[in-house]
């Protein structure tokens, strides 16, 4: 066999091996995710190599998009046959300057929501305290900055996001401290409660004559709350924020396109 043929064979074998490893990794991740949903635990995974973390994060992002797409297809008849539209709050968030929309939707929004719903989810005193102080910085800082910056300013969400990120950095590692007493016992309830609350509170993003129709539109976000909650426990707080931010990119990109087309 010539050198070129050997090289082709080796490359083919390497590609086959890579695909096999990826399939096995995906299978293990899927099994772990399903097992976690059946019996949620606050146990974090330590010492996971960056490559494995990245692979798991990519898979969870794809899962978030697939779940949303499936729900979107199922909800399409409801959207077409009813008066479902964006709510006033979402319209306001997408109605600022281009940079304001990008920073608010892709940076500040995911950070704030992950702090509220999942920042504390490991149950350690560090995570809980960082969550409380992070919210003080965001909401207290917002009240102060309102006097100096317009609602559409891109500086305000940037300053708030950086301030909250600094708080969480100072308390890192969030999940290595002792858990609050009794947290492990109530964790399964807390895990599902955060996902349901996260999804249903996005009810205000939609407007419809029938509340049931608007509530139906929040179902994908309940599913995402489960996925990102799993990411928060298995991969850490930063991973959940990145997943949420990546998920919001299409919304920010679409609003920017609309802004340029309207201009």
N, C-alpha and C positions, 0 to 999 in steps of 0.2 A: 504493500500500500504506500503511495507516495506521500510526501510531506503535506501537500495541500489537502489530500483526502483525510489524513490523520487530524489536521487542524479543524476541518469541517466536522468530523466525528466528535472531537473533544468539545467544540463549541456547542454542538447539539446536545451532548450529554450534560454539559454545564447548564444549559437553558432548561433542560428537562428536570435536572436536580433542583434548580432554583424554583421552578414552578411547583414541584412536589413539596419542597420545604414551605413555600408560601401557602399552599393548600392545606398542609398539616397545621401550620400556625393559625390559619383562619378557622379551621375546624376546632382547634383547642380554644381559641378565643370565643367562638360562638358557644361552645359547650359551657365555658366559664361564665359567660354573660347570662345564659339561660339558668344555670345553677344559682347564680347570684340573684336573679329575679325571683326564683322560687324561695330562696332563703337569704335575704340580704344580711350582710354582716359588715361591721365598720372596720374590719381588719384591712389595713393598707398593705400594698405590695412594695417591699423595699429591695433595693439593689437590682432592679430591673434594668438591663442594658438600654442605652438610648435607642439603639436600632429596634429593639422590641417595643419600646414605648412609642416610637414613631409609627411602627407598623400597626399597633393597636389603635393609635389615634386616627390614622388614616381610615382604618376599617370602621371605626365608630362614626367618623364624619360621613363616609359613604352610606352607612346604615341610617344616619339622620336624614340624609337627602332622599334615600329610597323610601323610607317610611312616610316622609312628607309628600313625596310624589304619589304614592299609593293613596293616601288620604285625599290628596288634591284631585286625583282622577275620580275617586268615589264621590267627592263633594261637588264635582263639576255640575251635575244636574241641579243640585240645590242652589248653587251660585247663579246659574243661568235662569232659573225659574223663580228666583226671589230677588229682593232688593238689597242683598248683602253688599256692603261697601266698606271702605276703610273708615274707622272712627275718627273723631276729631283729634284725639291725642296722636294717633299715628300720622295723620295728615300734617299735623304741626311739626312732628319730628322729621318728616321727609320734605318739609317745605322751606327749610333754611338754605343757607349758601351751600355750595358743593362741599367745601371742606367741613363745614358744620355737620352736614348729613353724614359724611364719611366717618368723622370722629365720634359723633353721637351714636350712630347705628353700629359701627364696627368696633369702636374702642370703649367708649363710656357705657353704652347700653349693656353690652355683654358683661362688662366688669361689675357694674352695679347689680345686675340681676343675679350673677353668680355669687356675689358677696351675700346678697339677701337670702337666696334659696339654697346655696350649697357651700358657701364659704365655711360654715360651721359644721358641715356634715360629718367630719371625722370625729367630732365630739371631744376634742382635746381643749384644754383651757386656752392654749395659744390660738387655736382656730376661732374659738368663740370670742375671745377678747379682740382679736384682729378684725373680726366681722363687725363688732360693735364700734370700734374706733374708726374703721374704714367708712362705715355709714355716717358717723359723725362728721368726718372730713368731707364726704361727698355732699350731704344735705346741708351741713352748716356752711361749708365753703360755697355752695350754690347760692344760699341766701345772701352771703356777703358779696359775691361776684356779680349778682344781679344788678347791684347799684353801679357797676363800672362797665359792664359789657352788655351789648344787645343780645336778645334771645338767639339771633342767627349767627352770633360770633363763634368762630372756630376756636378761639383761645380758651373760652370757658370750659368746654368739655375736655380739652387737652390738660389744663391745669388740674381739674378734678380727678381725671384718670391717673395722672402722675402721682398726685397726693395719696390716693387710695392704694396705688401700687407700692409706694414707699412704705406705707403702714404694714402691708402684708410681707414685704421684704424684711422689715425689721423684726417681725415675729417668726420668720422662717428659721428652721423647718417647722411648719404648722402641725404636722401629724406625729411628731416624735414625743410630744409631751403626754402626760397622764390624761386619760379620758375622764370626763365628768362622771361622778358616781351614778350608776344606773343607766347610763347612756346606751350601753350594749343591749340592755334588755328592751328598750323602747325603739332601738334603731330601725327595725323593719317598718314600724308604723311611721316613724319620722321620714324614712326614705320615700315611701309611697305618698305621704302627705305633701312633701315638698314638690313632687312631680305634678300632682293633681292641682295644688295651689298655684304653681308656676303656670300651668296651662290655662286654668280657669280665669286667672287674673288678667290674662291677655284678651279676655272677653271684650275689654274696653277698646281694643284695637279695631274692632269691627262694629258696624252699625246695621241693624236690620229691624223691621217691624216686629219680627218674632224673635225673642231672646233665645229660643231653642236653636234657631238657625245660626245665630252668631256663636253660640256655645259649641255647636258642631264644628265650627271653623277652628276651634282651639284644640281639638283632639290631637292633631300632629304634635303640638307643643307639649302635651302631656307625655306623649311617647318620647319626645326629645328630652324631657325632664328626667325620665328613667335612664336614657342613654348617657346623658351628661352627668347624672348622679353617679352612675357606675364609673364613669371616667374620673370623677372627683375622688372617689374612694380608691380606685385602682391605680390611677396615674398622678393624682394630686390636683390641687386647686388650679394651678396655671394651665394644665391641660384642658380642664373644663372651660376655662375662659377662652382659650384658643379655639376649641371646637365651636363654641357659641359664636365667637367672632367670625370664624370662617363660614358658618351657617348664614350669618347676616350679610355677608358680602354681596350675594345676588340682589338683595333688597336695596343696598346702598348703590350698587352699580346701576340698577334700573332707574333709581331716582336721579342719578347724575345724567344718564342718557336723556331722560325726560326733560331735565332742566336745560341741557344744551339744545335739544330739539325745539323747546319752547322759546329759547332765546334767539 
